[in-house]
């Protein structure tokens, strides 16, 4: 029998290959009992809560689409907070880029051959990116107080870990022949990095940084919910006072802003790198 015929027969009669019907039935029974037990632990059979929650959700939706008081809302405050969120995402990403650029070279195998030094550099990257931006925001809110500074620092620390790792991997994947060709002309180590490595990794660095700015423009909204400033703080305030019409308005502002940043990032990627985005 060919391998294809053996695989087809195994799918049709699995008990012929060491698993009889009784064994399969026992395994399926154990699996179903485990699923039922997990459902029981999470109280998913309380369907009354589901229906009562849907009724409250419908009330909230009706309040969200009622924009009769639109003219009286504080549009200037909301727009300023939205711009503050964008600025927070941009500044945090740019600070992370400035720090990650040299750290990426220090974490690359083909640049730093010392395994011990590279190990500690990589573990530092893991430590910074291992904690979510939201956790870093809570830490910095306690350290520097409420406001966008805490959000900028949180984005900077988390993104430094992410970008440093990505930059190091991009540098490790560069073509050695180009570097060897530069070195054979008598260029120094710095010259080999400048003309042999950097032209290969620069488009990747730009693309990854632009993507982080896009992502951070969304994450910065969540950071505001814990006191890091921006539109997230305004959203939290309006949720607490049940101003659901303004909550819907803030959500619309966030979606429009994220869409604009996404299109701007794509245009910059096309302009700077010269290749279309595959996302």
PASEBA-1860 file (N, C-alpha, C; in nm, 3 decimals):
! residues 279
1> XXXXXXXX> 0.084/-0.120/0.000/0.000/0.000/0.000/0.088/0.125/0.000 ~ 0.045/0.223/-0.073/0.117/0.349/-0.077/0.093/0.427/0.053 ~ 0.179/0.524/0.085/0.157/0.605/0.206/0.022/0.676/0.206 ~ -0.024/0.721/0.089/-0.153/0.790/0.082/-0.267/0.694/0.117 ~ -0.258/0.570/0.066/-0.362/0.471/0.096/-0.362/0.433/0.244 ~ -0.242/0.425/0.304/-0.234/0.393/0.447/-0.296/0.504/0.530 ~ -0.269/0.631/0.494/-0.326/0.744/0.567/-0.477/0.748/0.554 ~ -0.528/0.718/0.432/-0.672/0.717/0.412/-0.739/0.607/0.493
9> XXXXXXXX> -0.676/0.488/0.497/-0.732/0.378/0.575/-0.726/0.408/0.724 ~ -0.622/0.480/0.769/-0.612/0.516/0.909/-0.723/0.611/0.950 ~ -0.758/0.702/0.862/-0.868/0.793/0.891/-1.001/0.720/0.896 ~ -1.017/0.618/0.810/-1.144/0.545/0.807/-1.156/0.448/0.924 ~ -1.047/0.380/0.958/-1.052/0.277/1.064/-0.935/0.296/1.160 ~ -0.941/0.395/1.249/-0.828/0.420/1.339/-0.804/0.306/1.435 ~ -0.909/0.226/1.469/-0.888/0.115/1.561/-0.801/0.004/1.502 ~ -0.784/0.004/1.366/-0.699/-0.097/1.302/-0.552/-0.069/1.323
17> XXXXXXXX> -0.518/0.049/1.379/-0.379/0.088/1.398/-0.352/0.109/1.547 ~ -0.396/0.019/1.629/-0.364/0.024/1.771/-0.471/0.086/1.857 ~ -0.580/0.140/1.799/-0.687/0.200/1.877/-0.817/0.130/1.844 ~ -0.866/0.047/1.936/-0.993/-0.020/1.912/-1.109/0.072/1.949 ~ -1.229/0.026/1.921/-1.348/0.108/1.945/-1.364/0.140/2.093 ~ -1.334/0.044/2.179/-1.352/0.067/2.322/-1.257/0.177/2.372 ~ -1.129/0.170/2.328/-1.033/0.272/2.369/-1.074/0.410/2.321 ~ -1.120/0.418/2.196/-1.165/0.546/2.144/-1.284/0.599/2.222
25> XXXXXXXX> -1.378/0.510/2.256/-1.496/0.553/2.332/-1.456/0.605/2.469 ~ -1.360/0.539/2.534/-1.314/0.583/2.666/-1.249/0.721/2.657 ~ -1.166/0.738/2.555/-1.098/0.868/2.539/-1.198/0.980/2.511 ~ -1.293/0.955/2.422/-1.395/1.056/2.394/-1.478/1.085/2.520 ~ -1.509/0.980/2.596/-1.586/1.001/2.718/-1.512/1.086/2.819 ~ -1.382/1.059/2.837/-1.302/1.138/2.930/-1.294/1.284/2.885 ~ -1.276/1.303/2.752/-1.269/1.439/2.700/-1.398/1.516/2.721 ~ -1.512/1.451/2.696/-1.641/1.517/2.715/-1.666/1.549/2.861
33> XXXXXXXX> -1.630/1.457/2.950/-1.646/1.484/3.094/-1.561/1.603/3.139 ~ -1.439/1.614/3.084/-1.352/1.727/3.119/-1.414/1.859/3.073 ~ -1.470/1.860/2.950/-1.533/1.981/2.899/-1.654/2.019/2.983 ~ -1.737/1.920/3.018/-1.856/1.946/3.100/-1.816/2.000/3.237 ~ -1.709/1.945/3.295/-1.665/1.992/3.425/-1.615/2.136/3.419 ~ -1.541/2.171/3.313/-1.493/2.308/3.298/-1.610/2.405/3.281 ~ -1.709/2.366/3.204/-1.827/2.450/3.187/-1.899/2.469/3.322 ~ -1.906/2.362/3.399/-1.970/2.370/3.531/-1.894/2.466/3.622
41> XXXXXXXX> -1.760/2.460/3.619/-1.680/2.547/3.704/-1.701/2.693/3.670 ~ -1.722/2.726/3.544/-1.739/2.865/3.502/-1.885/2.910/3.502 ~ -1.973/2.826/3.549/-2.115/2.863/3.562/-2.175/2.910/3.430 ~ -2.140/2.843/3.323/-2.194/2.883/3.193/-2.338/2.840/3.173 ~ -2.390/2.758/3.266/-2.528/2.714/3.251/-2.629/2.812/3.310 ~ -2.582/2.924/3.364/-2.672/3.025/3.418/-2.722/3.113/3.304 ~ -2.814/3.060/3.225/-2.862/3.133/3.108/-2.944/3.255/3.146 ~ -2.994/3.259/3.268/-3.069/3.377/3.311/-2.984/3.503/3.308
49> XXXXXXXX> -2.856/3.488/3.348/-2.767/3.603/3.344/-2.744/3.651/3.201 ~ -2.739/3.555/3.109/-2.718/3.593/2.969/-2.833/3.679/2.918 ~ -2.956/3.636/2.943/-3.072/3.710/2.893/-3.087/3.844/2.963 ~ -3.063/3.849/3.093/-3.071/3.977/3.162/-2.961/4.072/3.115 ~ -2.842/4.017/3.086/-2.735/4.101/3.034/-2.767/4.156/2.896 ~ -2.832/4.074/2.811/-2.869/4.122/2.679/-2.972/4.234/2.687 ~ -3.060/4.225/2.786/-3.159/4.332/2.803/-3.092/4.463/2.842 ~ -2.995/4.458/2.933/-2.922/4.580/2.971/-2.837/4.630/2.855
57> XXXXXXXX> -2.780/4.537/2.779/-2.699/4.577/2.664/-2.783/4.652/2.562 ~ -2.906/4.608/2.540/-2.993/4.676/2.445/-3.024/4.818/2.492 ~ -3.041/4.838/2.623/-3.064/4.972/2.677/-2.943/5.060/2.651 ~ -2.821/5.004/2.673/-2.700/5.082/2.651/-2.685/5.119/2.504 ~ -2.716/5.027/2.414/-2.707/5.055/2.271/-2.802/5.166/2.231 ~ -2.923/5.165/2.284/-3.019/5.271/2.253/-2.968/5.406/2.301 ~ -2.905/5.408/2.418/-2.850/5.534/2.469/-2.731/5.580/2.385 ~ -2.654/5.487/2.332/-2.535/5.523/2.254/-2.570/5.585/2.120
65> XXXXXXXX> -2.682/5.549/2.062/-2.718/5.603/1.930/-2.801/5.730/1.942 ~ -2.832/5.772/2.063/-2.910/5.895/2.083/-2.814/6.012/2.101 ~ -2.792/6.086/1.993/-2.699/6.198/1.994/-2.772/6.332/1.992 ~ -2.884/6.339/2.061/-2.963/6.463/2.059/-2.888/6.579/2.123 ~ -2.801/6.552/2.219/-2.727/6.660/2.285/-2.590/6.683/2.225 ~ -2.571/6.647/2.098/-2.440/6.654/2.034/-2.381/6.794/2.038 ~ -2.464/6.896/2.018/-2.414/7.034/2.012/-2.358/7.081/2.146 ~ -2.405/7.024/2.255/-2.361/7.071/2.386/-2.242/6.997/2.443
73> XXXXXXXX> -2.190/6.900/2.370/-2.075/6.826/2.422/-1.947/6.908/2.411 ~ -1.852/6.875/2.496/-1.725/6.948/2.498/-1.633/6.888/2.391 ~ -1.655/6.929/2.266/-1.578/6.873/2.154/-1.431/6.913/2.161 ~ -1.404/7.034/2.208/-1.265/7.079/2.215/-1.184/6.992/2.310 ~ -1.241/6.957/2.424/-1.171/6.873/2.520/-1.146/6.734/2.462 ~ -1.246/6.678/2.395/-1.232/6.543/2.341/-1.130/6.539/2.228 ~ -1.133/6.640/2.140/-1.036/6.644/2.030/-0.894/6.665/2.082 ~ -0.881/6.750/2.185/-0.750/6.771/2.244/-0.697/6.643/2.308
81> XXXXXXXX> -0.785/6.569/2.374/-0.746/6.442/2.434/-0.708/6.340/2.328 ~ -0.778/6.343/2.213/-0.744/6.252/2.105/-0.606/6.283/2.047 ~ -0.577/6.411/2.030/-0.444/6.452/1.984/-0.338/6.416/2.087 ~ -0.372/6.426/2.214/-0.279/6.389/2.321/-0.246/6.240/2.314 ~ -0.346/6.159/2.282/-0.323/6.015/2.269/-0.231/5.984/2.151 ~ -0.254/6.051/2.038/-0.168/6.031/1.921/-0.025/6.073/1.951 ~ -0.011/6.190/2.018/0.123/6.237/2.053/0.191/6.141/2.149 ~ 0.115/6.085/2.243/0.170/5.989/2.338/0.223/5.866/2.265
89> XXXXXXXX> 0.146/5.815/2.170/0.189/5.698/2.094/0.312/5.728/2.009 ~ 0.314/5.846/1.947/0.426/5.882/1.860/0.554/5.903/1.940 ~ 0.545/5.981/2.049/0.665/6.009/2.127/0.720/5.882/2.192 ~ 0.631/5.798/2.245/0.677/5.673/2.305/0.745/5.583/2.204 ~ 0.691/5.577/2.083/0.750/5.493/1.978/0.885/5.548/1.932 ~ 0.895/5.681/1.918/1.020/5.740/1.874/1.130/5.725/1.979 ~ 1.095/5.741/2.105/1.195/5.719/2.210/1.242/5.574/2.209 ~ 1.147/5.482/2.190/1.183/5.340/2.183/1.274/5.313/2.065
97> XXXXXXXX> 1.249/5.379/1.951/1.333/5.361/1.833/1.476/5.407/1.860 ~ 1.491/5.523/1.924/1.625/5.577/1.951/1.703/5.485/2.045 ~ 1.634/5.424/2.141/1.702/5.334/2.234/1.728/5.198/2.170 ~ 1.632/5.150/2.091/1.642/5.016/2.034/1.744/5.007/1.922 ~ 1.771/5.116/1.856/1.862/5.112/1.741/2.001/5.060/1.782 ~ 2.065/5.118/1.884/2.195/5.060/1.924/2.181/4.926/1.995 ~ 2.072/4.908/2.072/2.055/4.781/2.143/2.037/4.664/2.047 ~ 1.975/4.690/1.932/1.958/4.583/1.834/2.091/4.530/1.785
105> XXXXXXXX> 2.190/4.617/1.766/2.322/4.573/1.723/2.392/4.495/1.835 ~ 2.369/4.538/1.960/2.433/4.469/2.072/2.376/4.330/2.095 ~ 2.253/4.306/2.048/2.191/4.175/2.067/2.206/4.083/1.949 ~ 2.277/4.126/1.843/2.292/4.044/1.722/2.415/3.956/1.731 ~ 2.400/3.830/1.690/2.509/3.732/1.699/2.625/3.769/1.608 ~ 2.598/3.819/1.489/2.705/3.850/1.395/2.775/3.981/1.426 ~ 2.727/4.057/1.524/2.792/4.182/1.564/2.866/4.164/1.695 ~ 2.802/4.101/1.790/2.862/4.076/1.923/2.882/3.925/1.938
113> XXXXXXXX> 3.003/3.876/1.918/3.024/3.730/1.928/3.022/3.678/2.071 ~ 3.039/3.766/2.170/3.043/3.722/2.310/2.906/3.670/2.352 ~ 2.897/3.539/2.375/2.767/3.477/2.404/2.709/3.525/2.537 ~ 2.792/3.547/2.636/2.743/3.589/2.768/2.681/3.728/2.759 ~ 2.749/3.819/2.694/2.696/3.955/2.680/2.566/3.955/2.602 ~ 2.562/3.875/2.496/2.442/3.866/2.414/2.326/3.804/2.493 ~ 2.358/3.708/2.579/2.255/3.644/2.660/2.187/3.746/2.752 ~ 2.267/3.826/2.821/2.208/3.926/2.912/2.132/4.034/2.835
121> XXXXXXXX> 2.181/4.069/2.715/2.109/4.168/2.634/1.973/4.115/2.591 ~ 1.968/3.990/2.548/1.841/3.930/2.506/1.745/3.916/2.624 ~ 1.798/3.878/2.742/1.709/3.866/2.859/1.656/4.002/2.900 ~ 1.733/4.107/2.880/1.683/4.241/2.908/1.568/4.276/2.814 ~ 1.582/4.240/2.686/1.473/4.262/2.591/1.347/4.186/2.635 ~ 1.367/4.061/2.676/1.252/3.980/2.719/1.185/4.040/2.841 ~ 1.265/4.095/2.932/1.207/4.154/3.052/1.123/4.276/3.021 ~ 1.169/4.358/2.928/1.094/4.480/2.895/0.967/4.450/2.816
129> XXXXXXXX> 0.975/4.355/2.724/0.858/4.326/2.643/0.769/4.219/2.706 ~ 0.821/4.154/2.813/0.742/4.050/2.878/0.622/4.104/2.953 ~ 0.630/4.229/2.998/0.518/4.293/3.066/0.441/4.379/2.966 ~ 0.311/4.372/2.972/0.228/4.448/2.880/0.238/4.598/2.910 ~ 0.209/4.679/2.810/0.212/4.824/2.829/0.121/4.869/2.941 ~ 0.009/4.800/2.959/-0.085/4.838/3.063/-0.022/4.825/3.202 ~ 0.058/4.719/3.221/0.125/4.701/3.351/0.231/4.808/3.371 ~ 0.308/4.836/3.265/0.406/4.943/3.275/0.339/5.076/3.304
137> XXXXXXXX> 0.223/5.100/3.245/0.150/5.225/3.270/0.110/5.236/3.417 ~ 0.064/5.126/3.477/0.030/5.127/3.620/0.152/5.161/3.705 ~ 0.267/5.106/3.666/0.390/5.133/3.741/0.427/5.280/3.731 ~ 0.424/5.334/3.609/0.468/5.473/3.590/0.365/5.574/3.641 ~ 0.237/5.537/3.644/0.137/5.625/3.705/0.167/5.643/3.853 ~ 0.208/5.533/3.919/0.248/5.544/4.059/0.377/5.624/4.074 ~ 0.466/5.615/3.975/0.597/5.679/3.987/0.593/5.828/3.954 ~ 0.528/5.865/3.846/0.530/6.005/3.800/0.394/6.072/3.810
145> XXXXXXXX> 0.289/5.998/3.848/0.158/6.057/3.861/0.074/6.041/3.735 ~ -0.050/6.086/3.744/-0.142/6.078/3.632/-0.097/6.168/3.518 ~ -0.131/6.129/3.396/-0.100/6.213/3.281/-0.029/6.137/3.171 ~ -0.007/6.205/3.059/0.052/6.138/2.942/0.197/6.097/2.959 ~ 0.271/6.158/3.054/0.411/6.119/3.072/0.421/5.972/3.110 ~ 0.329/5.926/3.195/0.329/5.785/3.234/0.302/5.696/3.112 ~ 0.211/5.739/3.024/0.183/5.662/2.904/0.300/5.658/2.808 ~ 0.368/5.770/2.792/0.485/5.776/2.703/0.594/5.682/2.754
153> XXXXXXXX> 0.619/5.684/2.885/0.722/5.597/2.941/0.683/5.449/2.928 ~ 0.556/5.418/2.948/0.511/5.280/2.936/0.529/5.228/2.795 ~ 0.490/5.308/2.697/0.506/5.268/2.556/0.654/5.255/2.522 ~ 0.734/5.348/2.572/0.877/5.347/2.541/0.943/5.219/2.593 ~ 0.916/5.183/2.717/0.981/5.066/2.776/0.938/4.938/2.705 ~ 0.806/4.921/2.687/0.757/4.798/2.623/0.803/4.788/2.479 ~ 0.800/4.899/2.406/0.842/4.895/2.266/0.992/4.880/2.250 ~ 1.068/4.927/2.348/1.213/4.908/2.341/1.248/4.760/2.341
161> XXXXXXXX> 1.180/4.683/2.425/1.203/4.539/2.425/1.163/4.473/2.295 ~ 1.049/4.515/2.239/1.000/4.454/2.114/1.092/4.491/1.997 ~ 1.119/4.621/1.981/1.198/4.666/1.865/1.342/4.617/1.874 ~ 1.398/4.614/1.994/1.537/4.565/2.008/1.547/4.421/1.961 ~ 1.451/4.338/1.999/1.453/4.198/1.957/1.437/4.186/1.805 ~ 1.342/4.263/1.749/1.319/4.257/1.605/1.439/4.309/1.527 ~ 1.499/4.416/1.576/1.617/4.471/1.508/1.733/4.372/1.513 ~ 1.754/4.309/1.629/1.863/4.212/1.642/1.845/4.095/1.546
169> XXXXXXXX> 1.723/4.046/1.534/1.698/3.935/1.442/1.718/3.978/1.297 ~ 1.676/4.101/1.265/1.696/4.150/1.129/1.844/4.163/1.097 ~ 1.924/4.209/1.193/2.068/4.225/1.171/2.135/4.089/1.155 ~ 2.089/3.989/1.231/2.147/3.855/1.220/2.117/3.791/1.085 ~ 2.010/3.834/1.019/1.971/3.774/0.891/2.030/3.848/0.771 ~ 2.119/3.942/0.794/2.180/4.014/0.682/2.276/3.925/0.604 ~ 2.300/3.963/0.480/2.390/3.887/0.392/2.535/3.920/0.428 ~ 2.612/3.817/0.460/2.751/3.839/0.500/2.839/3.882/0.382
177> XXXXXXXX> 2.802/3.842/0.262/2.887/3.873/0.146/2.900/4.024/0.126 ~ 2.792/4.095/0.149/2.799/4.239/0.132/2.892/4.302/0.236 ~ 2.886/4.251/0.358/2.975/4.301/0.463/3.120/4.265/0.433 ~ 3.143/4.143/0.386/3.279/4.101/0.352/3.336/4.182/0.237 ~ 3.248/4.218/0.143/3.295/4.301/0.031/3.337/4.439/0.077 ~ 3.262/4.498/0.171/3.300/4.629/0.225/3.429/4.618/0.304 ~ 3.442/4.512/0.384/3.563/4.494/0.466/3.687/4.472/0.379 ~ 3.672/4.403/0.266/3.787/4.375/0.179/3.846/4.501/0.117
185> XXXXXXXX> 3.771/4.608/0.116/3.823/4.734/0.062/3.903/4.813/0.165 ~ 3.913/4.757/0.287/3.988/4.824/0.392/3.903/4.905/0.487 ~ 3.772/4.889/0.479/3.682/4.965/0.566/3.693/4.916/0.709 ~ 3.671/5.006/0.802/3.674/4.971/0.944/3.546/4.897/0.982 ~ 3.540/4.856/1.110/3.422/4.785/1.160/3.299/4.874/1.152 ~ 3.316/4.999/1.188/3.203/5.094/1.182/3.162/5.117/1.037 ~ 3.260/5.125/0.947/3.229/5.142/0.806/3.155/5.022/0.750 ~ 3.193/4.902/0.793/3.123/4.782/0.747/2.978/4.782/0.796
193> XXXXXXXX> 2.955/4.829/0.919/2.818/4.839/0.969/2.739/4.943/0.891 ~ 2.805/5.056/0.864/2.734/5.167/0.798/2.697/5.132/0.654 ~ 2.789/5.071/0.579/2.764/5.049/0.437/2.730/4.904/0.402 ~ 2.753/4.812/0.496/2.724/4.674/0.467/2.599/4.620/0.536 ~ 2.577/4.661/0.661/2.465/4.608/0.738/2.346/4.703/0.735 ~ 2.370/4.830/0.761/2.258/4.925/0.775/2.170/4.934/0.651 ~ 2.225/4.939/0.529/2.135/4.945/0.412/2.043/4.824/0.400 ~ 2.086/4.710/0.453/2.002/4.590/0.444/1.889/4.591/0.547
201> XXXXXXXX> 1.915/4.644/0.666/1.816/4.635/0.774/1.733/4.761/0.789 ~ 1.775/4.870/0.728/1.703/4.996/0.748/1.557/4.989/0.701 ~ 1.526/4.930/0.583/1.385/4.919/0.546/1.303/4.838/0.645 ~ 1.364/4.733/0.699/1.292/4.652/0.798/1.267/4.733/0.925 ~ 1.366/4.809/0.969/1.351/4.891/1.088/1.241/4.996/1.070 ~ 1.239/5.057/0.954/1.136/5.159/0.928/0.997/5.097/0.929 ~ 0.984/4.984/0.862/0.855/4.917/0.856/0.806/4.875/0.994 ~ 0.894/4.818/1.075/0.855/4.775/1.208/0.822/4.892/1.299
209> XXXXXXXX> 0.893/5.001/1.284/0.864/5.119/1.366/0.730/5.179/1.329 ~ 0.700/5.187/1.200/0.571/5.241/1.157/0.456/5.153/1.207 ~ 0.478/5.023/1.204/0.373/4.935/1.255/0.352/4.956/1.405 ~ 0.461/4.975/1.480/0.448/4.998/1.623/0.373/5.128/1.652 ~ 0.393/5.229/1.569/0.319/5.354/1.589/0.170/5.330/1.567 ~ 0.137/5.253/1.463/-0.004/5.218/1.439/-0.062/5.145/1.559 ~ 0.010/5.045/1.606/-0.039/4.965/1.718/-0.051/5.049/1.845 ~ 0.046/5.135/1.869/0.044/5.216/1.990/-0.066/5.321/1.990
217> XXXXXXXX> -0.109/5.364/1.872/-0.220/5.458/1.866/-0.348/5.395/1.920 ~ -0.358/5.262/1.912/-0.471/5.192/1.973/-0.445/5.161/2.119 ~ -0.322/5.116/2.149/-0.289/5.081/2.287/-0.293/5.203/2.379 ~ -0.258/5.320/2.326/-0.256/5.440/2.410/-0.395/5.473/2.464 ~ -0.499/5.435/2.390/-0.636/5.455/2.439/-0.660/5.374/2.565 ~ -0.614/5.250/2.566/-0.632/5.164/2.683/-0.551/5.216/2.800 ~ -0.431/5.269/2.773/-0.348/5.321/2.881/-0.418/5.435/2.954 ~ -0.497/5.513/2.881/-0.570/5.622/2.944/-0.670/5.576/3.047
225> XXXXXXXX> -0.719/5.453/3.034/-0.817/5.401/3.128/-0.759/5.382/3.267 ~ -0.626/5.368/3.278/-0.563/5.351/3.409/-0.497/5.479/3.456 ~ -0.526/5.591/3.390/-0.477/5.720/3.436/-0.361/5.776/3.360 ~ -0.325/5.716/3.244/-0.211/5.765/3.167/-0.247/5.878/3.072 ~ -0.364/5.937/3.087/-0.401/6.052/3.006/-0.458/6.014/2.871 ~ -0.492/6.117/2.793/-0.542/6.095/2.659/-0.691/6.066/2.655 ~ -0.736/6.019/2.541/-0.878/5.996/2.519/-0.931/5.882/2.604 ~ -0.845/5.790/2.644/-0.889/5.680/2.728/-0.940/5.728/2.862
233> XXXXXXXX> -0.877/5.832/2.916/-0.922/5.888/3.043/-1.060/5.950/3.029 ~ -1.083/6.022/2.917/-1.216/6.081/2.893/-1.321/5.972/2.873 ~ -1.280/5.864/2.807/-1.373/5.753/2.786/-1.412/5.690/2.920 ~ -1.314/5.672/3.008/-1.341/5.614/3.139/-1.434/5.704/3.220 ~ -1.412/5.834/3.215/-1.498/5.927/3.289/-1.643/5.919/3.243 ~ -1.664/5.909/3.114/-1.800/5.906/3.061/-1.869/5.771/3.084 ~ -1.790/5.665/3.092/-1.849/5.536/3.127/-1.895/5.536/3.271 ~ -1.819/5.598/3.359/-1.853/5.601/3.501/-1.981/5.679/3.528
241> XXXXXXXX> -2.008/5.782/3.448/-2.130/5.862/3.469/-2.242/5.818/3.375 ~ -2.223/5.705/3.305/-2.324/5.649/3.215/-2.364/5.745/3.102 ~ -2.267/5.823/3.054/-2.292/5.910/2.939/-2.263/5.830/2.812 ~ -2.352/5.735/2.779/-2.325/5.640/2.672/-2.327/5.704/2.534 ~ -2.398/5.813/2.518/-2.397/5.881/2.389/-2.258/5.937/2.359 ~ -2.195/5.996/2.461/-2.060/6.048/2.442/-1.957/5.936/2.433 ~ -1.984/5.824/2.499/-1.897/5.707/2.485/-1.893/5.662/2.340 ~ -2.010/5.656/2.278/-2.016/5.618/2.136/-1.941/5.718/2.049
249> XXXXXXXX> -1.953/5.846/2.082/-1.884/5.950/2.006/-1.732/5.935/2.018 ~ -1.685/5.906/2.140/-1.541/5.885/2.161/-1.492/5.764/2.082 ~ -1.571/5.657/2.082/-1.533/5.537/2.006/-1.523/5.568/1.857 ~ -1.615/5.647/1.805/-1.609/5.687/1.664/-1.483/5.767/1.637 ~ -1.448/5.860/1.727/-1.326/5.939/1.712/-1.203/5.849/1.708 ~ -1.200/5.748/1.796/-1.086/5.656/1.801/-1.075/5.578/1.670 ~ -1.186/5.529/1.619/-1.184/5.451/1.494/-1.137/5.537/1.377 ~ -1.185/5.660/1.370/-1.144/5.749/1.261/-0.994/5.779/1.270
257> XXXXXXXX> -0.947/5.807/1.391/-0.805/5.839/1.410/-0.716/5.721/1.374 ~ -0.754/5.602/1.417/-0.674/5.483/1.387/-0.671/5.457/1.236 ~ -0.785/5.479/1.168/-0.788/5.460/1.023/-0.698/5.561/0.952 ~ -0.699/5.685/0.999/-0.613/5.787/0.938/-0.465/5.755/0.959 ~ -0.430/5.712/1.079/-0.291/5.676/1.107/-0.248/5.556/1.025 ~ -0.337/5.461/1.007/-0.305/5.343/0.926/-0.277/5.383/0.782 ~ -0.359/5.470/0.725/-0.336/5.514/0.587/-0.209/5.597/0.575 ~ -0.183/5.682/0.673/-0.061/5.762/0.671/0.062/5.674/0.682
265> XXXXXXXX> 0.056/5.573/0.767/0.168/5.482/0.782/0.194/5.405/0.653 ~ 0.088/5.363/0.586/0.104/5.291/0.460/0.167/5.381/0.354 ~ 0.124/5.507/0.350/0.182/5.601/0.254/0.330/5.626/0.283 ~ 0.365/5.640/0.411/0.505/5.661/0.446/0.589/5.538/0.413 ~ 0.532/5.421/0.434/0.605/5.298/0.402/0.634/5.290/0.252 ~ 0.535/5.324/0.172/0.554/5.323/0.027/0.657/5.427/-0.016 ~ 0.655/5.543/0.051/0.745/5.652/0.013/0.889/5.623/0.056 ~ 0.906/5.571/0.178/1.040/5.553/0.232/1.107/5.424/0.187
273> XXXXXXX> 1.027/5.318/0.179/1.083/5.188/0.145/1.068/5.156/-0.002 ~ 0.961/5.203/-0.063/0.943/5.183/-0.206/0.879/5.051/-0.242 ~ 0.825/4.978/-0.143/0.757/4.852/-0.170/0.622/4.857/-0.105 ~ 0.522/4.793/-0.164/0.389/4.795/-0.105/0.383/4.714/0.023 ~ 0.290/4.752/0.111/0.269/4.677/0.234/0.193/4.549/0.205 ~ 0.235/4.439/0.271/0.169/4.310/0.253/0.072/4.281/0.366 ~ 0.048/4.373/0.453/-0.045/4.350/0.561/-0.187/4.359/0.513
END
